[in-house]
Amino acid sequence: MASLRRVSGNAAEKVKHHLKGAASRAKEAAATCKGNAKATTYLWKLSAGSVVAEYKATARVTRAACKAKMAPVAAKVAPAVAACKAKAASAAMVCSDLARVAGVSSYRSARKNWDKASEWGKENWEKAGVVASRVRVRVDRHPVSPLLYITLLCVGIGAVAFNGMYTKAYVAYVNGEEVGVVSSEEELSSIVGNVETRVASVLGEEYSYDAEITLAPTYLDAGTQTNARAVEDALFEDTGAMMNAYAVSVDGQELGYAQTSEELQTMLDNVTEPYLNEQTVEHHFTQDVEIYEVEVPSNTQFTPDTLQSTLSGNKEEAEYVTVERGDTFNSIAEAAGLTGDELQALNPDADGSQLTVGDQLLVKQAVPMLTVETVVTETYEETIQSPVEYVDNPNLYEGTTRLKAAGQDGVEKIEARITCINGQETQREEVSRTTVQEATTTYMYQGTKEKPATASTGSFIWPLSGTITSRFGYRNIFGSTSFHSGLDIAAPYGTQISAADGGTVTFAGWRGSYGQTVIITHDDGTVTYYAHCSSLLVNAGDKVYQGQAIARVGMTGTATGYHCHFEVRVNGKSVNPENYL
């Protein structure tokens, strides 16, 4: 039977014409085959009719006679089936001869009619099965013509071959638009359930899919897979559960969404804008910031004000500790995981030896969500200090100088690239330096007379000449009142800063908001601070004399212009420097 199925599947046309040739040897089909090639199209129907007619004609035969004749019939059927297999191989030649006899047009017509007959076979497969079943019963009861039996057998083979070649499926349409192919209504129902579950998960609420879905039957080549996943995705998209939007992320963390990328870019520009000016040549975020398109749930609420606050705010807030009874500077530092120097750097105005209950100390700086690094180009003039030549004077103590003949400072024009982090200068790179005016030499007497053990004189001189831009005491800056613990003396960048009196350098380096700072402890315990320097000329432990150059003016730390913050502390408390100058 499997062999016959392959014969039918290999060439329906060959079997058709073989049957046509077989029928030509039968009196019932000979006249029809010779007269009209279209008779082949209806061969299945005619064959089935012939079987039924013969059944009626032989119905009178007794059951006993039928049994007696059954053995010879069975013997004849087996060779006939074998003959059918053998003759199928030469069916192509027979078909060609018949086509020439019938004419090319009849041949083509027969092919078309054969296709129609195949469709008829699909639609009536079950009917043919019933007829074949009845015929088998009648053959059991009555002898039939081997030719008719073979004819019916070949018809069944053709139908089985068709079923082996095609699989029934359904084309799915949503609101009249094709979305894919499913294997059954049950599969479609399962797909709809999956879609409802997905949408409910996205929206966070129950959902029922109510779009119009229709199915149209179709036939696929055997082995062809349906595309249920594509149907599910199409239905999910049809629900409108997701919509396009734009996301902004910082170091891979999505912070929020907006309807357009322009909205997000404007928010980022709002973060950078306060740090930009006409001299800014470069700016960027130190974090990895991205804007990209995403799909979000359709019920997503866009909150631009909240997102702007997130981008402009802190990732981690500053942390403070309130001083309680029994606290010491070191115990607070240790509890915060800091060294004493680190805590002092965070609180440059704090006196660790005199804490007051209720005071607040910063133990952790705020971490901004976004850090803006800018590079600006700046051109400014710098003073070239008059070179000094010393002339020995035995009437002056060692380390003491007196002016003999004043020289004149020179002027240089500097072009620099200044790097800032959130507005605070972190690096200065000199691009060019041009001398505008040469400096002339200053001649100074220097003492050779042995000096007393202490270098302090007991009185202070001004550390530099300049304009006082902020005095000691409370002041209002940017709308808030704060206490200023010293004098701000403005001067050009690089101006020399001198020691107000002799003493020992107890600190020289970076000191939080003070920037580059020199601290000198004098013989009587008084301490002087020189802050916001651009460069330092001494080191901790150095002995300095009054008027000695110790640093140069800058704007490091928290500063709004080039100046020296000069501070005097007595017994650890800040006092007004103008009372000591």
Backbone torsions as a table, in degrees:
resi	resn	phi	psi	omega
1	MET	NA	-39.6	179.3
2	ALA	-63.8	-35.9	178.9
3	SER	-65.6	-42.6	179.0
4	LEU	-64.1	-35.2	179.2
5	ARG	-63.9	-40.3	179.2
6	ARG	-66.9	-35.4	177.8
7	VAL	-62.1	-46.8	-178.8
8	SER	-64.7	-40.7	-178.6
9	GLY	-69.1	-32.0	-178.4
10	ASN	-67.1	-39.0	-177.0
11	ALA	-156.1	94.0	176.0
12	ALA	-60.5	-31.7	-178.9
13	GLU	-66.9	-38.6	-179.8
14	LYS	-65.2	-45.9	179.8
15	VAL	-62.3	-39.0	-178.4
16	LYS	-58.1	-50.1	-176.7
17	HIS	-74.3	-27.5	173.7
18	HIS	-63.6	-45.6	177.2
19	LEU	-60.9	-37.7	179.2
20	LYS	-62.0	-41.4	178.3
21	GLY	-67.6	-39.0	178.9
22	ALA	-63.8	-40.6	-179.1
23	ALA	-66.6	-28.0	-179.3
24	SER	-64.7	-24.1	178.5
25	ARG	-84.1	-9.4	175.6
26	ALA	-94.8	140.3	-177.0
27	LYS	-62.3	-34.3	-176.8
28	GLU	-65.9	-33.8	-173.3
29	ALA	-101.3	-16.7	-172.7
30	ALA	-59.5	-50.8	-177.0
31	ALA	-62.9	-40.7	-178.8
32	THR	-66.1	-43.9	-178.9
33	CYS	-62.1	-43.3	-179.3
34	LYS	-68.4	-36.4	-175.2
35	GLY	-81.1	-32.8	-172.2
36	ASN	-156.6	117.6	-179.4
37	ALA	-63.2	-19.2	-179.0
38	LYS	-67.9	-15.7	-178.2
39	ALA	-59.7	-26.1	179.6
40	THR	-60.0	-36.5	-178.6
41	THR	-56.3	-36.1	-175.0
42	TYR	-101.6	15.4	-174.8
43	LEU	-60.4	-39.7	-179.7
44	TRP	-60.6	-46.7	-179.0
45	LYS	-63.2	-45.3	-178.7
46	LEU	-63.7	-41.0	-179.4
47	SER	-62.8	-45.3	178.7
48	ALA	-61.2	-39.7	178.5
49	GLY	-64.1	-39.3	179.4
50	SER	-64.0	-39.7	179.5
51	VAL	-62.1	-45.8	-179.6
52	VAL	-62.1	-42.3	-179.7
53	ALA	-62.3	-43.3	-179.2
54	GLU	-66.6	-34.5	177.6
55	TYR	-60.1	-44.7	179.4
56	LYS	-63.1	-40.0	-177.4
57	ALA	-67.0	-32.0	-175.0
58	THR	-100.7	3.6	-177.2
59	ALA	-62.5	-21.2	-177.2
60	ARG	-77.5	-15.7	-177.8
61	VAL	-64.7	138.2	-177.3
62	THR	-72.3	155.8	-178.6
63	ARG	-62.0	-35.3	-179.1
64	ALA	-66.4	-41.2	-179.8
65	ALA	-66.3	-36.4	-179.9
66	CYS	-60.2	-47.8	-178.9
67	LYS	-62.2	-37.1	-178.4
68	ALA	-66.0	-33.1	-176.8
69	LYS	-91.0	-6.9	-173.7
70	MET	-64.3	-40.2	-177.2
71	ALA	-61.7	-47.4	178.4
72	PRO	-62.7	-36.6	-179.0
73	VAL	-63.9	-45.2	179.9
74	ALA	-60.6	-38.4	179.4
75	ALA	-65.9	-35.3	179.9
76	LYS	-74.5	-32.4	-177.5
77	VAL	-65.5	-41.9	-176.8
78	ALA	-59.6	-48.1	177.2
79	PRO	-63.8	-34.3	-178.8
80	ALA	-64.2	-40.0	177.9
81	VAL	-63.6	-41.8	178.2
82	ALA	-62.8	-39.5	178.5
83	ALA	-63.8	-37.2	178.8
84	CYS	-60.5	-43.5	177.9
85	LYS	-61.9	-44.7	-176.2
86	ALA	-66.9	-39.9	-176.4
87	LYS	-75.8	-19.1	-179.8
88	ALA	-61.9	-31.6	-178.3
89	ALA	-64.9	-33.5	-178.6
90	SER	-96.0	9.8	-176.9
91	ALA	-62.9	-32.9	-177.5
92	ALA	-61.9	-42.6	179.3
93	MET	-65.7	-41.7	178.9
94	VAL	-62.3	-42.7	179.5
95	CYS	-60.1	-42.0	-179.3
96	SER	-62.4	-43.6	179.5
97	ASP	-63.3	-44.7	-179.2
98	LEU	-64.3	-37.1	-179.7
99	ALA	-63.9	-40.0	178.5
100	ARG	-65.4	-37.4	179.3
101	VAL	-67.0	-45.3	-176.2
102	ALA	-76.2	-19.8	-176.8
103	GLY	98.2	148.1	-176.8
104	VAL	-58.8	-42.7	-178.1
105	SER	-63.6	-40.0	179.0
106	SER	-67.0	-35.8	-179.8
107	TYR	-62.0	-47.4	179.0
108	ARG	-63.9	-39.2	178.8
109	SER	-62.9	-39.0	179.5
110	ALA	-63.3	-38.8	178.1
111	ARG	-61.9	-44.9	179.3
112	LYS	-62.9	-42.4	-179.0
113	ASN	-66.8	-32.6	177.3
114	TRP	-63.4	-39.8	176.5
115	ASP	-60.5	-42.4	178.6
116	LYS	-63.8	-39.4	178.8
117	ALA	-63.4	-35.4	177.3
118	SER	-62.0	-41.9	176.6
119	GLU	-61.5	-41.9	178.3
120	TRP	-60.2	-38.4	179.6
121	GLY	-64.0	-38.0	177.9
122	LYS	-62.7	-45.3	-175.4
123	GLU	-69.9	-26.9	-173.8
124	ASN	-115.6	24.2	-179.4
125	TRP	-58.5	-47.9	-179.4
126	GLU	-63.0	-39.3	178.0
127	LYS	-62.8	-43.3	179.5
128	ALA	-61.8	-37.3	178.3
129	GLY	-62.6	-39.6	178.9
130	VAL	-64.4	-46.2	-179.7
131	VAL	-60.2	-44.9	-179.5
132	ALA	-61.5	-38.9	179.1
133	SER	-61.8	-43.6	179.6
134	ARG	-64.5	-39.8	180.0
135	VAL	-62.1	-40.8	179.8
136	ARG	-61.5	-38.1	178.5
137	VAL	-64.0	-44.6	-178.5
138	ARG	-66.7	-34.0	176.9
139	VAL	-64.2	-36.8	176.6
140	ASP	-60.0	-35.5	-174.9
141	ARG	-88.6	-34.6	-173.8
142	HIS	-135.9	146.9	175.3
143	PRO	-71.6	138.5	176.5
144	VAL	-126.4	169.3	179.8
145	SER	-67.9	130.1	176.8
146	PRO	-56.2	-34.3	-179.6
147	LEU	-63.1	-42.6	179.6
148	LEU	-68.0	-38.9	179.1
149	TYR	-61.9	-44.2	179.6
150	ILE	-65.0	-39.5	179.2
151	THR	-59.1	-49.1	-179.9
152	LEU	-63.6	-37.6	179.5
153	LEU	-62.8	-41.3	179.6
154	CYS	-67.5	-36.8	176.0
155	VAL	-59.9	-45.7	178.4
156	GLY	-62.2	-38.8	178.5
157	ILE	-60.3	-42.7	179.7
158	GLY	-61.0	-43.2	-179.2
159	ALA	-66.5	-41.5	178.6
160	VAL	-63.2	-39.8	178.3
161	ALA	-61.7	-40.1	179.3
162	PHE	-62.3	-46.1	179.4
163	ASN	-62.2	-31.8	178.9
164	GLY	-73.4	-21.1	-177.4
165	MET	-92.3	-22.4	-172.8
166	TYR	-131.5	152.2	176.2
167	THR	-126.3	134.1	-179.8
168	LYS	-77.7	137.5	178.5
169	ALA	-148.0	-173.9	-177.0
170	TYR	-137.6	132.9	173.5
171	VAL	-84.8	127.5	-178.6
172	ALA	-96.8	135.7	178.0
173	TYR	-123.6	133.3	174.9
174	VAL	-114.1	117.1	-176.7
175	ASN	52.4	39.2	176.2
176	GLY	84.8	-2.4	-178.2
177	GLU	-109.1	128.3	-178.1
178	GLU	-66.3	133.5	-179.1
179	VAL	-122.2	-9.3	179.2
180	GLY	152.2	-170.7	-175.6
181	VAL	-125.2	134.7	176.7
182	VAL	-121.7	162.1	-176.3
183	SER	-84.3	-25.2	-176.1
184	SER	-163.7	168.5	176.1
185	GLU	-65.2	-32.7	179.6
186	GLU	-64.9	-40.2	178.3
187	GLU	-64.2	-40.3	178.0
188	LEU	-61.6	-41.5	179.3
189	SER	-61.7	-39.9	178.1
190	SER	-65.4	-39.0	178.9
191	ILE	-62.2	-45.6	179.6
192	VAL	-60.1	-40.5	177.7
193	GLY	-61.5	-41.8	178.1
194	ASN	-62.8	-41.7	-179.8
195	VAL	-62.2	-44.8	-179.9
196	GLU	-62.0	-38.3	178.5
197	THR	-66.1	-43.8	179.8
198	ARG	-62.6	-45.2	-178.5
199	VAL	-65.1	-42.3	179.4
200	ALA	-61.0	-38.2	179.3
201	SER	-66.4	-39.4	-178.7
202	VAL	-69.7	-46.4	-174.5
203	LEU	-85.1	-16.9	-178.6
204	GLY	73.1	27.6	179.9
205	GLU	-155.2	161.5	-179.9
206	GLU	-62.2	147.1	-179.0
207	TYR	-145.4	139.3	177.3
208	SER	-125.9	124.3	-178.6
209	TYR	-79.8	122.6	-174.6
210	ASP	-124.6	15.1	177.9
211	ALA	-70.1	154.6	-179.5
212	GLU	-77.0	120.5	178.8
213	ILE	-119.1	128.4	176.8
214	THR	-122.8	152.9	179.4
215	LEU	-120.8	138.6	176.2
216	ALA	-124.7	125.6	-178.4
217	PRO	-64.9	149.0	176.7
218	THR	-152.1	172.5	179.1
219	TYR	-125.8	131.5	-179.9
220	LEU	-111.0	152.0	173.4
221	ASP	-56.8	141.7	-179.4
222	ALA	-54.5	133.7	179.6
223	GLY	91.4	-11.8	178.7
224	THR	-70.6	131.7	-178.3
225	GLN	-88.7	142.3	173.4
226	THR	-78.2	164.5	-176.2
227	ASN	-115.0	66.4	-177.5
228	ALA	-61.8	-37.0	-178.8
229	ARG	-63.6	-40.7	178.7
230	ALA	-63.9	-38.3	178.2
231	VAL	-64.2	-43.8	-179.9
232	GLU	-62.1	-43.7	179.6
233	ASP	-64.4	-38.3	179.3
234	ALA	-65.2	-41.8	178.7
235	LEU	-66.4	-39.5	179.3
236	PHE	-63.1	-42.9	177.8
237	GLU	-63.9	-35.9	-179.0
238	ASP	-65.4	-24.4	-178.3
239	THR	-69.6	-21.3	-176.8
240	GLY	70.7	22.7	-178.2
241	ALA	-69.7	-25.2	-179.8
242	MET	-116.5	153.8	176.2
243	MET	-141.7	158.1	-179.9
244	ASN	-79.2	140.8	176.7
245	ALA	-153.0	-174.5	178.7
246	TYR	-127.7	139.7	-178.3
247	ALA	-114.7	152.6	172.2
248	VAL	-120.1	132.9	180.0
249	SER	-127.2	149.5	176.8
250	VAL	-124.1	116.2	-176.7
251	ASP	52.9	42.7	175.7
252	GLY	84.2	-5.3	-179.6
253	GLN	-98.9	117.5	178.2
254	GLU	-71.0	126.0	-176.9
255	LEU	-102.0	-23.6	-178.7
256	GLY	173.2	-179.5	-172.8
257	TYR	-134.8	158.5	174.5
258	ALA	-147.4	164.8	-177.5
259	GLN	-74.1	-26.5	-179.6
260	THR	-133.3	155.5	176.9
261	SER	-69.8	-28.5	179.5
262	GLU	-63.1	-37.3	178.3
263	GLU	-61.2	-43.7	-179.1
264	LEU	-67.4	-40.4	179.9
265	GLN	-63.5	-37.6	177.2
266	THR	-61.9	-40.8	178.0
267	MET	-62.1	-41.5	178.6
268	LEU	-66.8	-38.5	177.8
269	ASP	-62.9	-33.8	178.2
270	ASN	-64.5	-28.6	178.2
271	VAL	-74.0	-40.9	-175.8
272	THR	-81.4	-26.8	-171.4
273	GLU	-52.7	-42.7	-178.4
274	PRO	-62.3	-18.5	-175.4
275	TYR	-101.6	5.1	-176.8
276	LEU	-106.7	147.7	173.2
277	ASN	-148.1	-173.5	-175.3
278	GLU	-66.7	-22.1	-179.1
279	GLN	-89.1	-3.6	-177.9
280	THR	-71.4	124.8	179.4
281	VAL	-110.0	-19.6	178.5
282	GLU	-145.7	147.2	170.3
283	HIS	-159.6	144.5	178.3
284	HIS	-163.7	164.9	174.0
285	PHE	-85.1	141.7	176.7
286	THR	-75.9	-20.2	175.6
287	GLN	-85.6	165.0	175.4
288	ASP	-85.0	104.9	-176.7
289	VAL	-110.6	128.1	-178.1
290	GLU	-132.1	147.1	170.5
291	ILE	-121.8	128.5	-177.5
292	TYR	-152.0	160.4	-177.4
293	GLU	-82.4	140.1	179.5
294	VAL	-141.8	169.0	170.1
295	GLU	-106.3	133.1	180.0
296	VAL	-129.2	159.2	176.9
297	PRO	-55.3	142.3	-176.0
298	SER	-65.4	-16.4	178.3
299	ASN	-96.4	14.7	177.7
300	THR	-64.1	133.0	177.6
301	GLN	-99.4	122.5	178.5
302	PHE	-85.6	128.5	-178.1
303	THR	-126.4	80.7	-175.3
304	PRO	-60.3	-37.1	-179.2
305	ASP	-64.5	-42.4	179.1
306	THR	-65.2	-42.5	179.9
307	LEU	-65.4	-39.2	178.1
308	GLN	-62.3	-40.7	178.4
309	SER	-63.4	-38.4	178.9
310	THR	-64.4	-45.6	-178.1
311	LEU	-67.9	-35.2	-177.5
312	SER	-87.1	-12.5	-175.0
313	GLY	-91.3	-160.3	-177.0
314	ASN	-102.6	141.4	172.6
315	LYS	-74.7	-37.4	175.6
316	GLU	-134.9	131.9	-178.2
317	GLU	-81.9	157.5	176.2
318	ALA	-66.3	148.2	179.6
319	GLU	-119.4	134.9	-179.6
320	TYR	-122.1	153.3	175.0
321	VAL	-120.0	131.9	177.1
322	THR	-90.3	127.0	-177.6
323	VAL	-67.1	128.9	177.8
324	GLU	-115.5	167.8	-179.1
325	ARG	-59.5	131.7	179.4
326	GLY	94.2	-11.3	179.2
327	ASP	-72.2	145.2	171.1
328	THR	-123.3	165.3	-179.1
329	PHE	-59.8	-43.6	-178.0
330	ASN	-70.8	-35.8	-179.9
331	SER	-67.8	-36.8	177.0
332	ILE	-66.6	-42.6	179.1
333	ALA	-61.7	-45.8	-178.9
334	GLU	-62.4	-42.1	179.9
335	ALA	-63.9	-29.2	-179.6
336	ALA	-90.7	1.4	-179.9
337	GLY	75.5	28.9	-178.1
338	LEU	-120.2	162.0	169.3
339	THR	-87.8	167.0	178.4
340	GLY	-61.3	-39.8	179.7
341	ASP	-65.1	-39.0	179.3
342	GLU	-65.7	-40.2	178.1
343	LEU	-66.7	-37.8	178.5
344	GLN	-65.6	-38.6	179.1
345	ALA	-64.3	-34.5	177.9
346	LEU	-74.1	-23.4	-177.8
347	ASN	-131.3	70.4	-173.9
348	PRO	-62.4	-24.8	-179.3
349	ASP	-86.6	-8.2	-175.8
350	ALA	-80.1	141.4	174.9
351	ASP	-104.3	105.0	-175.6
352	GLY	-61.3	-21.6	-178.0
353	SER	-87.3	-10.1	-177.7
354	GLN	-136.7	69.2	177.5
355	LEU	-82.1	145.3	178.7
356	THR	-117.2	134.9	178.2
357	VAL	-55.8	129.8	-178.6
358	GLY	102.5	-18.5	175.9
359	ASP	-62.5	151.5	177.3
360	GLN	-114.9	133.9	178.5
361	LEU	-118.0	135.6	177.0
362	LEU	-77.3	123.5	179.8
363	VAL	-113.0	-11.9	177.4
364	LYS	-152.9	124.8	179.8
365	GLN	-74.7	151.8	177.0
366	ALA	-67.0	145.9	176.7
367	VAL	-111.4	110.9	-178.1
368	PRO	-67.8	150.3	176.1
369	MET	-61.7	-40.7	179.7
370	LEU	-126.8	135.1	177.5
371	THR	-111.3	124.8	-176.8
372	VAL	-101.6	119.9	174.9
373	GLU	-102.7	126.3	-179.7
374	THR	-122.4	153.1	173.4
375	VAL	-127.2	124.1	178.5
376	VAL	-120.2	151.6	172.6
377	THR	-102.7	134.7	-177.2
378	GLU	-137.0	136.2	176.4
379	THR	-114.6	128.7	-177.9
380	TYR	-150.4	166.0	178.6
381	GLU	-101.8	143.1	-179.5
382	GLU	-126.0	139.7	-179.3
383	THR	-76.6	132.7	171.4
384	ILE	-93.7	110.5	-177.2
385	GLN	-59.9	137.5	176.3
386	SER	-61.1	126.2	177.7
387	PRO	-63.9	145.0	-175.8
388	VAL	-114.9	131.7	171.8
389	GLU	-115.5	135.4	-174.5
390	TYR	-104.5	140.8	177.4
391	VAL	-118.4	124.5	-177.6
392	ASP	-61.0	140.7	177.6
393	ASN	-138.1	111.6	-176.4
394	PRO	-71.1	-10.8	-179.3
395	ASN	-87.4	-6.8	-179.8
396	LEU	-108.1	146.5	176.8
397	TYR	-65.6	153.3	174.2
398	GLU	-57.8	136.0	-179.6
399	GLY	86.5	-4.9	178.5
400	THR	-102.7	138.2	-179.4
401	THR	-126.9	155.9	174.9
402	ARG	-140.1	146.2	-178.5
403	LEU	-72.9	133.2	174.1
404	LYS	-103.3	-50.6	179.1
405	ALA	-150.4	122.6	-177.1
406	ALA	-77.9	137.0	172.5
407	GLY	-97.5	-165.9	-178.7
408	GLN	-129.1	134.2	177.3
409	ASP	-68.5	151.3	174.9
410	GLY	-97.8	178.2	-178.9
411	VAL	-133.4	134.6	175.0
412	GLU	-123.6	144.5	176.6
413	LYS	-99.7	124.0	-175.5
414	ILE	-114.0	135.0	169.6
415	GLU	-115.4	124.8	-174.5
416	ALA	-134.2	154.0	170.7
417	ARG	-104.1	122.4	-175.5
418	ILE	-114.0	123.8	178.6
419	THR	-99.4	132.1	-180.0
420	CYS	-128.2	147.7	172.7
421	ILE	-114.2	115.4	-176.3
422	ASN	48.5	43.2	175.1
423	GLY	88.0	-9.5	-179.1
424	GLN	-97.5	126.1	-179.0
425	GLU	-65.4	130.0	178.5
426	THR	-120.8	-18.6	-178.6
427	GLN	-156.7	142.5	176.6
428	ARG	-131.2	121.6	-178.8
429	GLU	-115.7	120.6	-179.5
430	GLU	-78.1	126.1	-179.7
431	VAL	-93.9	-43.2	179.8
432	SER	-153.3	156.9	178.8
433	ARG	-142.0	122.6	-178.3
434	THR	-124.4	130.3	178.7
435	THR	-78.9	122.7	177.7
436	VAL	-94.0	-38.2	180.0
437	GLN	-146.2	129.3	179.5
438	GLU	-72.6	147.4	176.1
439	ALA	-86.4	149.9	175.0
440	THR	-110.5	158.5	-171.0
441	THR	-77.4	140.0	172.5
442	THR	-104.5	133.9	179.8
443	TYR	-106.2	130.2	-176.3
444	MET	-127.1	142.5	169.1
445	TYR	-80.1	141.7	172.3
446	GLN	-126.8	136.1	-175.5
447	GLY	-73.0	144.9	175.5
448	THR	-115.4	-4.8	179.2
449	LYS	-73.9	136.6	-177.3
450	GLU	-58.8	133.0	-174.7
451	LYS	-94.1	151.5	175.0
452	PRO	-59.4	166.2	-175.8
453	ALA	-59.6	-39.9	-178.5
454	THR	-88.8	144.7	-179.9
455	ALA	-95.5	-12.1	-177.3
456	SER	-75.7	144.1	179.3
457	THR	-99.8	-17.4	-178.9
458	GLY	92.4	-3.0	176.5
459	SER	-137.1	153.5	-176.0
460	PHE	-104.8	147.4	170.1
461	ILE	-110.5	161.8	177.7
462	TRP	-64.9	133.0	-178.6
463	PRO	-68.9	-20.2	177.9
464	LEU	-167.5	164.9	175.1
465	SER	-95.4	137.7	-179.7
466	GLY	175.0	-168.9	-178.2
467	THR	-102.3	132.5	176.5
468	ILE	-78.5	115.9	-178.8
469	THR	-101.5	-15.8	177.2
470	SER	-155.6	128.7	-176.4
471	ARG	-98.7	174.5	179.3
472	PHE	-68.3	136.5	176.3
473	GLY	121.7	-170.7	-177.7
474	TYR	-72.3	143.3	179.3
475	ARG	-146.5	159.3	-179.7
476	ASN	-107.6	119.8	178.9
477	ILE	-129.1	124.0	177.5
478	PHE	54.3	38.9	174.0
479	GLY	85.5	0.2	179.3
480	SER	-126.2	149.1	-177.9
481	THR	-96.7	133.7	178.1
482	SER	-143.2	162.5	-178.5
483	PHE	-94.5	128.2	178.9
484	HIS	-102.3	121.7	-169.8
485	SER	-92.2	9.5	-179.6
486	GLY	-158.6	-158.7	176.4
487	LEU	-111.7	137.7	171.8
488	ASP	-102.6	117.1	-178.0
489	ILE	-112.3	108.8	-176.9
490	ALA	-79.3	140.9	178.0
491	ALA	-160.0	162.1	179.5
492	PRO	-60.3	154.0	179.0
493	TYR	-57.2	131.1	177.1
494	GLY	90.2	-2.8	178.4
495	THR	-59.3	139.8	-178.3
496	GLN	-67.1	137.8	173.9
497	ILE	-112.6	129.2	-176.3
498	SER	-111.3	156.5	177.0
499	ALA	-68.2	131.2	-179.4
500	ALA	-67.3	-25.9	176.0
501	ASP	-161.0	166.6	178.7
502	GLY	-67.2	157.2	178.8
503	GLY	166.7	-163.5	-178.3
504	THR	-113.7	131.8	177.0
505	VAL	-73.6	113.1	-179.1
506	THR	-98.8	-12.6	176.0
507	PHE	-156.2	137.5	175.3
508	ALA	-150.1	106.4	-178.5
509	GLY	165.4	-162.1	-178.1
510	TRP	-81.5	134.0	-177.0
511	ARG	-138.2	71.7	175.1
512	GLY	55.1	-129.5	-177.3
513	SER	-68.4	-15.2	176.9
514	TYR	-74.2	-16.5	-177.2
515	GLY	68.8	-147.0	178.5
516	GLN	-70.6	122.4	-170.3
517	THR	-135.6	143.4	171.0
518	VAL	-116.4	132.1	176.3
519	ILE	-120.3	127.1	-179.8
520	ILE	-117.5	129.7	174.4
521	THR	-101.1	124.1	-177.0
522	HIS	-93.3	169.5	-171.1
523	ASP	-59.5	-32.8	-177.9
524	ASP	-88.7	8.1	178.6
525	GLY	92.6	-10.1	176.4
526	THR	-67.0	142.4	-177.2
527	VAL	-120.7	137.3	175.5
528	THR	-119.9	142.8	-179.9
529	TYR	-113.9	142.9	175.3
530	TYR	-133.3	104.2	-168.7
531	ALA	-115.3	168.6	178.4
532	HIS	67.3	24.9	-177.2
533	CYS	-69.3	152.5	174.9
534	SER	-85.4	-31.7	177.3
535	SER	-152.4	155.1	-178.5
536	LEU	-112.1	141.3	-176.8
537	LEU	-110.8	-0.8	-179.7
538	VAL	-133.0	169.0	179.0
539	ASN	-125.7	158.9	177.2
540	ALA	-57.5	134.4	-179.1
541	GLY	99.7	-16.7	179.0
542	ASP	-67.0	145.5	171.1
543	LYS	-95.0	128.9	-178.4
544	VAL	-124.8	155.4	178.7
545	TYR	-109.4	164.2	-179.7
546	GLN	-61.1	129.6	178.9
547	GLY	89.7	-5.4	-179.9
548	GLN	-69.9	138.5	177.7
549	ALA	-68.2	124.1	-177.8
550	ILE	-119.1	-19.4	-177.5
551	ALA	-166.3	179.4	177.4
552	ARG	-130.9	150.3	-176.0
553	VAL	-64.2	140.3	177.0
554	GLY	-152.4	-154.0	-178.6
555	MET	-148.1	36.7	-178.3
556	THR	-78.8	162.9	-177.3
557	GLY	72.9	-150.5	179.4
558	THR	-90.2	100.6	-176.9
559	ALA	-148.2	152.9	-178.5
560	THR	-112.5	2.4	179.3
561	GLY	-176.0	169.7	-179.2
562	TYR	-71.6	119.9	178.8
563	HIS	-167.5	168.0	173.7
564	CYS	-111.8	124.2	173.8
565	HIS	-87.7	110.4	-177.7
566	PHE	-105.3	127.1	-174.0
567	GLU	-133.7	141.9	176.8
568	VAL	-120.7	130.0	178.2
569	ARG	-123.2	130.1	178.1
570	VAL	-119.1	123.3	-176.8
571	ASN	54.6	35.8	176.0
572	GLY	83.5	-4.8	-178.6
573	LYS	-107.7	139.7	177.8
574	SER	-71.3	135.6	177.2
575	VAL	-126.1	167.4	-178.4
576	ASN	-72.2	114.6	-177.6
577	PRO	-60.1	-29.9	-176.6
578	GLU	-64.4	-19.1	177.6
579	ASN	-78.6	-8.1	-176.1
580	TYR	-117.7	-3.8	-177.1
581	LEU	-95.7	NA	NA
